[in-house]
Amino acid sequence: MRIDAGILKNMLVSGANALDNNKEAINNMNVFPVPDGDTGINMTLTLGAVRKMSGEYSAVNTLSADAASAVLRSARGNSGAILSLFFRGLAKAWKHSETVGTEELAKGFRRGCDEAYRAVMKPSEGTILTVMRRSAEEAEAALERGEYSDDTLPEFLEFIISKAQESLDDTPKMLPILKEVGVVDAGGCGFVTVLNGMMTALNGNPVALLAKEETIAAADFSEFDTADITFPYCTECVTEKFPEFEGEGHARELHELLGAIGDSVVFIEDEKIIKLHVHTDHPGRVIEKAGEYGMLVTVKIENMRNQHSELVAKEAEVEEKVASPDNAYGFVSVCMGNGISDTFRDLGVDTVIHGGQTMNPSTQDIIDGVRKTPAKTVFVLPNNKNIYMVAEQASKLVKDRKVVVMNTKSVPQGISAMIAFNPEGELEENLEAMNAAIASVTSMSITQAVRNTTLEGEKIKNGQMLGLMNGAIECVANDTKECLDMLSEKMTDASFITLFYGADVSDEEAAAAENAIRQAHADAEVTLINGGQPLYDYIISVE
């Protein structure tokens, strides 16, 4: 048996469907209890591009090339980028193949693994990369032993998947943090899920998509005024009840809260779960209250005003998507929150891409942002460690201007880079100054734990406040003020402190926080800005 284009197309779609059906379970494998557990979503949005491919293919090489391109442009997050690179490796290995047998399959896994590893600066054992590498190694070794031929191709793929599963099961042994929390690597799990979906299609039983996709005609958003959106945050979550709240009618207070602070309320409560939807000014209050009744399984918060403005802008720019590179330098910044976006624009950013935690932009989103920027050299500020790889892949696909991706892992790092930029300077001089600025700033933030866990021996309860410093959990507190006080103690020798307060923090609370920081750091210049970001009560820059 050999895999032809028709079989491969079914396998790809089946793999994407399997990933989509299991995305929430993969999301919940996120090690840290912060609201950015979106590995499953990122991988699903990445591979889901194959479902949109139309047309008939007569050969594997043309199909795999088009699929790799579509997946790469849809890639989101580190896990999505790595998955897209694996499929790009398959396409390169099958460049001259009309059909695929066991030898081509093994070569594809090897090339896919190599492409993924090449893009990661410091690969860690116990991740999706390990699962890919061991799969490739076992496939090559099995062929060398003469154990499989084209006649036993399905058995060969089953063998590869079994080795991938073994490797996935071993990830907690390689990464202590996985063992401590009691999960396997989320990206690796997503990869194995894809392979299993492809396997079922090869056996004639492709995976069906459980969530129905509906296609509707596009609306004309320009006729609607953004100001008419009373409550900006579309907030949804699913809560798995604690035992004491099982049964119906135990969450009346939560239901009443939704009606008091928002509209468009949908509230479903059954024996074991609560599912809600509300448009509100205070998404944090909704999530915090829901967390009192059980474990948060899924959380989604979207700024409808921003989304509407972007849709209107896209409609207006249909004819003008590519800006002429008239200027020497330009900037693209990824960030969330109107105040933070305005700050980047004030510092000289040309194009802002709305995204960050739980909302990673795709490769194509970043390409579009770069092409809208009227400059010969465009700097991209990802401002999030999970967006950097996608930005790097995007930079390689832009041919009409130079793209430089700065390794900014946080908003404070991105702002520091912008401040250090000299529009009259040479490229190398600016890179040196901007990288030095990125290294000099300390990034802090405060967010809410979305589930119970134990990290480094410390128990963290769902709903507690987490203080993060340079991306790592530094402290755990029972309320935001206590958490801010604990982080303040870490702001030693600070000269400049900037607090961006989030959408769920009142002006009065923010002013009190600013006053506390001023009193604790009398020699520092303290600036308070309404960032408007969801999920994070404060994002803090310390220099």
C-alpha positions in Angstrom: 0.0 0.0 0.0 1.1 3.5 -0.8 -0.5 6.8 0.3 -1.8 8.9 -2.7 -3.0 12.5 -2.7 -6.6 11.5 -1.9 -5.7 9.4 1.1 -3.2 12.0 2.4 -5.9 14.8 2.2 -8.2 12.7 4.2 -5.5 11.9 6.7 -4.6 15.6 7.2 -8.3 16.6 7.7 -8.8 13.7 10.1 -5.7 14.8 12.1 -7.0 18.4 12.2 -10.4 17.2 13.4 -8.9 15.0 16.1 -6.9 17.9 17.4 -9.9 20.2 17.3 -12.0 17.6 19.2 -9.4 17.3 22.0 -8.1 20.9 22.1 -9.6 21.7 25.6 -8.0 18.7 27.1 -4.7 19.7 25.6 -5.1 23.3 26.9 -5.6 22.0 30.4 -2.2 20.4 30.4 -0.5 23.8 30.7 2.0 23.6 33.5 1.5 27.1 35.0 -2.0 28.0 36.4 -2.0 31.4 34.5 -4.6 32.1 31.9 -2.5 31.3 28.8 -3.1 27.6 28.5 -3.9 27.7 24.8 -1.6 25.0 23.3 -4.6 23.0 22.1 -6.2 26.1 20.5 -3.0 27.2 18.9 -2.3 23.8 17.3 -5.9 23.5 16.2 -6.0 26.9 14.5 -2.7 26.0 12.9 -3.6 22.6 11.4 -7.2 23.6 10.8 -6.0 25.4 7.7 -6.0 22.1 5.8 -9.8 22.0 6.0 -10.0 25.1 3.9 -8.0 23.7 1.1 -10.0 23.2 -2.1 -9.3 21.7 -5.4 -8.2 18.2 -6.5 -4.7 16.9 -6.2 -3.2 14.2 -8.3 0.1 13.9 -6.4 1.4 13.9 -2.9 4.1 16.4 -3.6 1.8 19.2 -4.7 -0.7 18.5 -2.0 1.9 18.4 0.8 3.5 21.6 -0.5 0.2 23.5 -0.5 -0.8 22.1 2.9 2.6 23.1 4.4 2.2 26.6 3.1 -1.4 26.9 4.5 -0.4 25.5 7.9 2.6 27.7 8.2 0.6 30.9 7.5 -2.0 29.9 10.0 0.6 28.9 12.7 -0.1 30.3 16.2 2.1 30.1 19.3 5.3 28.1 19.7 3.4 24.7 19.5 1.7 25.8 16.3 4.9 27.0 14.8 6.7 23.7 15.6 3.8 21.7 14.2 3.8 23.7 11.0 7.5 23.2 10.6 7.1 19.5 10.9 4.6 19.5 8.0 7.0 21.8 6.0 9.6 19.1 6.5 7.3 16.4 5.2 6.6 18.5 2.1 10.3 19.0 1.5 11.0 15.3 1.9 8.2 14.4 -0.5 9.1 17.1 -3.1 9.5 14.5 -5.9 7.0 11.9 -4.6 3.7 11.2 -6.3 2.8 8.7 -3.6 4.3 7.8 -0.2 5.4 4.4 1.1 7.3 3.4 4.2 10.6 4.8 3.0 9.2 8.2 2.2 7.2 8.2 5.5 10.4 7.7 7.5 12.2 10.3 5.5 9.3 12.7 6.1 9.4 12.2 9.8 13.2 12.8 9.8 13.0 16.0 7.7 10.0 17.2 9.7 11.9 16.7 12.9 15.0 18.5 11.6 12.9 21.5 10.4 11.3 21.9 13.8 14.6 21.5 15.7 16.3 24.0 13.5 13.8 26.8 14.5 14.3 26.4 18.2 17.3 28.1 19.7 17.6 26.0 22.8 15.7 22.8 22.5 14.6 21.2 25.7 14.1 17.5 26.3 10.6 16.4 27.3 8.8 18.6 24.8 7.0 18.0 21.4 10.5 18.1 19.8 11.5 15.0 21.8 8.4 13.2 20.7 9.1 14.1 17.1 12.7 13.1 17.2 12.2 9.7 18.8 9.4 9.0 16.3 11.8 9.7 13.5 14.6 7.7 15.0 12.4 4.6 15.7 11.0 4.8 12.1 14.5 4.9 10.6 15.7 2.1 12.8 12.7 -0.2 12.0 13.3 0.2 8.3 17.0 -0.5 8.6 16.0 -3.8 10.4 13.8 -4.6 7.5 10.7 -5.0 9.7 8.3 -3.1 7.4 7.5 -2.7 3.7 4.9 -0.8 1.6 2.7 -3.9 2.1 2.6 -3.2 5.8 2.5 0.6 5.7 -0.5 0.9 8.1 1.3 -1.2 10.6 4.4 0.9 10.2 2.5 4.1 11.0 1.0 2.4 14.0 4.5 1.4 15.1 5.6 5.1 14.8 2.6 6.3 16.8 3.3 3.8 19.5 6.8 5.1 19.9 5.5 8.6 19.9 3.1 7.7 22.7 6.0 6.1 24.6 8.0 9.2 24.2 5.1 11.4 25.3 4.6 9.2 28.4 8.3 9.7 29.3 8.2 13.5 29.1 7.5 13.9 32.9 10.8 12.0 33.5 12.7 14.5 31.4 11.0 17.7 32.6 10.6 17.7 36.4 7.9 20.4 36.3 5.7 18.1 34.3 6.1 15.3 36.9 5.4 17.8 39.7 2.2 18.9 38.2 1.2 15.4 37.0 0.9 16.0 33.2 2.6 15.1 30.0 3.9 17.8 27.6 0.9 19.5 26.0 2.5 20.1 22.6 3.7 16.5 22.4 0.2 15.3 23.3 -1.2 17.5 20.5 1.3 15.9 18.0 0.3 12.4 19.0 -3.3 13.3 18.7 -2.7 14.5 15.1 -0.9 11.2 14.3 -3.7 9.1 15.7 -6.2 11.1 13.7 -4.2 10.5 10.5 -3.9 6.8 11.4 -7.7 6.3 11.6 -8.2 7.9 8.2 -5.5 5.6 6.7 -7.6 2.7 8.1 -10.7 4.1 6.4 -12.3 5.6 9.5 -11.5 9.3 9.5 -12.3 11.4 12.6 -15.3 13.6 12.2 -15.3 17.2 13.6 -17.6 17.3 16.6 -18.0 21.0 16.7 -20.1 22.0 13.7 -18.5 24.8 11.5 -21.1 27.2 10.1 -20.4 29.5 7.2 -22.5 32.7 7.1 -22.4 35.8 4.9 -20.1 38.5 6.1 -21.8 41.5 7.7 -21.1 45.2 6.9 -19.5 46.4 10.2 -19.0 49.9 9.0 -22.7 50.6 9.6 -22.3 50.0 13.3 -20.8 52.5 15.7 -18.2 51.1 18.2 -19.7 53.4 20.9 -22.9 51.4 20.7 -21.1 48.5 22.3 -22.2 49.0 25.9 -20.1 46.3 27.5 -16.8 45.7 25.7 -15.7 42.3 27.0 -17.3 39.1 25.6 -16.6 36.7 28.5 -17.2 33.0 28.4 -16.2 30.1 30.6 -17.0 26.5 31.5 -16.6 25.5 35.2 -16.5 21.9 36.4 -18.2 22.0 39.8 -16.6 21.2 43.1 -18.5 18.2 44.8 -20.2 20.5 47.3 -21.9 22.4 44.4 -23.0 19.4 42.3 -26.6 19.4 41.3 -28.8 22.2 39.9 -29.6 25.6 41.5 -26.4 26.0 43.6 -25.0 28.9 41.5 -27.8 31.5 41.8 -25.4 34.1 43.1 -23.2 33.7 40.0 -26.2 34.0 37.7 -27.4 37.1 39.5 -24.0 38.7 39.3 -24.0 38.3 35.5 -27.3 40.1 35.2 -26.1 42.9 37.4 -22.8 43.7 35.6 -23.6 42.9 32.0 -25.9 41.9 29.2 -26.3 39.1 26.6 -26.3 36.6 29.4 -26.4 32.9 28.7 -26.3 30.8 31.8 -26.4 27.0 31.8 -26.1 24.9 35.0 -26.4 21.2 35.2 -25.3 18.6 37.7 -21.6 18.9 37.2 -20.8 21.9 35.0 -21.6 25.6 34.6 -21.4 27.3 31.2 -21.8 31.0 30.9 -21.6 33.9 28.4 -21.9 37.6 29.2 -20.9 41.0 27.8 -19.4 43.0 30.7 -17.0 45.7 31.8 -15.6 43.4 34.5 -14.5 40.0 33.1 -12.2 39.4 36.0 -15.2 39.5 38.5 -17.0 36.9 36.3 -14.1 34.5 36.2 -13.3 35.0 39.9 -16.9 34.2 40.9 -17.2 31.3 38.6 -14.0 29.9 40.1 -15.7 29.8 43.5 -17.9 27.0 42.2 -15.3 24.7 40.6 -12.4 24.3 38.4 -12.3 26.5 35.3 -12.1 24.3 32.3 -12.2 27.0 29.6 -12.0 30.7 29.7 -12.3 33.2 26.8 -12.3 37.0 27.0 -12.6 39.1 23.8 -12.6 42.9 23.5 -15.5 43.5 21.1 -14.7 47.1 20.6 -11.3 46.3 19.4 -12.5 43.5 17.2 -15.2 45.8 15.7 -12.7 48.5 15.0 -10.3 46.1 13.4 -13.1 44.6 11.2 -14.1 48.1 10.1 -10.4 48.9 9.4 -10.0 45.7 7.4 -13.1 46.5 5.3 -11.6 50.0 4.6 -8.2 48.5 3.7 -9.3 45.8 1.3 -7.9 47.6 -1.7 -4.8 48.8 0.2 -3.2 46.0 2.1 0.4 46.6 1.1 2.1 49.9 2.1 4.8 51.3 0.0 8.2 51.0 1.8 8.8 54.8 1.8 10.5 55.1 5.3 13.8 53.7 6.4 12.4 52.1 9.6 9.0 50.9 10.8 7.5 49.0 13.7 4.9 46.3 14.3 3.9 45.6 17.9 1.7 42.8 19.3 -0.2 43.8 22.4 -3.6 43.8 24.2 -5.4 46.7 25.8 -6.2 50.2 24.3 -3.9 52.0 26.7 -0.9 49.7 25.9 -1.6 50.0 22.2 -1.7 53.8 22.5 1.6 53.8 24.3 3.3 51.9 21.6 1.8 54.2 18.9 3.0 57.2 20.9 6.5 55.8 20.9 6.4 55.4 17.1 4.9 52.0 16.3 3.2 52.0 12.9 1.1 48.9 13.1 -0.5 47.3 16.2 -1.6 43.6 16.1 -4.1 42.8 18.8 -2.9 39.7 20.6 -1.0 38.3 23.5 -2.0 35.8 26.2 -4.8 33.4 25.0 -4.9 35.3 21.7 -1.8 34.6 19.7 -1.7 36.1 16.2 -1.0 33.8 13.2 1.9 33.9 10.9 -0.3 35.5 8.3 -1.5 38.2 10.8 2.1 39.2 11.3 2.9 39.1 7.6 -0.1 41.4 7.0 1.1 43.8 9.8 4.5 44.0 8.2 3.2 44.6 4.8 1.0 47.4 6.1 4.0 49.2 7.6 5.5 51.8 5.2 9.2 51.0 5.7 12.2 49.3 4.1 13.2 47.7 7.4 10.4 46.6 9.8 11.0 45.7 13.4 8.5 43.2 14.9 8.0 43.3 18.7 6.2 40.1 19.7 6.1 41.1 23.4 5.3 37.5 24.3 7.5 34.4 24.4 4.8 32.3 22.7 4.7 34.7 19.7 8.4 34.9 18.9 8.6 31.7 16.8 5.6 32.6 14.7 7.1 36.1 14.1 10.3 34.5 13.0 8.6 32.3 10.5 6.6 35.3 9.2 9.8 37.2 8.7 11.1 34.5 6.3 8.0 34.8 4.1 8.2 38.5 3.5 10.3 39.2 0.5 9.7 42.9 -0.3 11.3 44.4 2.8 13.7 43.5 5.6 12.1 42.2 8.7 13.9 42.1 12.1 12.2 40.2 14.9 13.2 41.5 18.3 13.1 38.9 21.2 10.7 40.9 23.4 8.9 38.5 25.7 6.8 41.1 27.5 5.2 44.5 27.0 7.9 46.3 29.2 10.6 44.8 27.0 8.9 46.1 23.9 8.5 49.6 25.3 12.1 49.7 26.4 13.2 48.7 22.9 11.1 51.5 21.4 12.5 54.1 23.8 16.1 53.0 22.9 15.5 53.2 19.1 17.2 56.1 17.3 15.5 56.9 14.0 18.7 58.5 12.7 20.9 55.6 13.7 22.3 52.7 11.6 20.6 49.3 11.9 23.4 47.6 13.8 23.6 50.5 16.3 19.9 50.3 16.9 20.0 46.6 17.4 22.7 46.9 19.9 20.9 49.6 21.8 17.5 47.9 21.7 18.8 44.6 22.8 20.6 46.2 25.7 17.4 48.0 26.7 15.5 44.7 26.6 18.0 43.0 28.8 18.0 45.9 31.4 14.2 45.9 32.1 12.5 43.7 34.7 9.0 42.7 33.7 6.4 42.0 36.4 2.7 41.2 36.2 -0.2 40.2 38.4 -2.9 37.7 37.3 -5.2 35.2 38.7 -4.6 31.4 39.1 -7.1 29.5 37.0 -6.8 26.1 38.7 -5.4 24.4 41.7 -1.8 23.1 41.4 1.5 22.6 43.2 4.7 24.2 41.9 8.1 23.7 43.6 6.3 22.4 46.6 4.0 25.4 47.0 0.3 24.9 46.7 -1.6 27.3 44.5 -5.3 27.6 44.8 -7.7 28.5 42.0 -8.5 32.2 42.3 -5.4 33.2 44.2 -3.3 36.1 42.7 0.0 35.3 41.1 2.9 37.7 40.9 5.2 37.0 37.9 8.7 38.3 37.4 10.2 37.9 34.0 7.7 35.2 33.2 8.2 33.1 36.3 5.9 32.9 39.3 7.5 34.9 42.0 4.8 35.1 44.7 1.3 33.9 45.5 -1.2 36.1 47.4 -4.9 36.1 48.3 -5.6 39.5 46.7 -4.1 41.9 44.2 -2.9 44.5 46.8 -1.0 41.8 48.8 0.5 40.5 45.6 1.5 44.0 44.5 3.2 44.6 47.9 5.1 41.4 47.6 6.3 42.3 44.1 7.2 45.8 45.3 9.8 44.3 47.6 11.5 42.9 44.5 11.8 46.4 42.9 15.2 47.1 44.3 17.3 50.0 43.1 14.5 51.0 40.7 14.8 54.3 38.8 11.7 54.1 36.6 8.5 52.1 37.4 5.6 52.0 35.1 2.3 50.4 36.1 -0.3 49.5 33.4 -3.5 48.6 35.1 -6.0 46.3 33.5 -9.6 46.3 32.5 -10.9 45.0 35.8 -9.0 47.5 38.0 -10.9 50.6 38.9 -9.3 54.1 38.7 -9.4 54.3 42.5 -7.7 51.0 43.0 -5.0 51.9 40.5 -4.4 55.3 42.2 -4.0 53.5 45.5 -1.5 51.1 44.0 0.5 54.0 42.4 0.6 55.7 45.8 1.8 52.6 47.6 4.6 52.1 45.0 5.6 55.8 45.3 5.9 55.5 49.1 7.9 52.3 48.9 10.2 53.7 46.2 10.6 57.4 46.9 13.6 57.7 44.6 12.0 56.2 41.6 9.9 57.9 38.9 6.5 56.2 39.0 4.1 56.4 36.0 0.5 55.0 36.0 -1.2 54.2 32.7 -4.6 52.7 32.1 -3.5 49.8 29.9 -7.0 48.3 29.6 -5.5 44.8 29.2 -7.7 41.8 30.1 -6.6 39.0 32.4 -3.7 40.9 34.0 -4.5 43.4 36.8 -1.1 45.0 36.4 1.8 44.8 33.9 4.8 46.5 35.5 8.0 47.8 33.9 10.9 48.2 36.4 14.2 49.8 35.2 
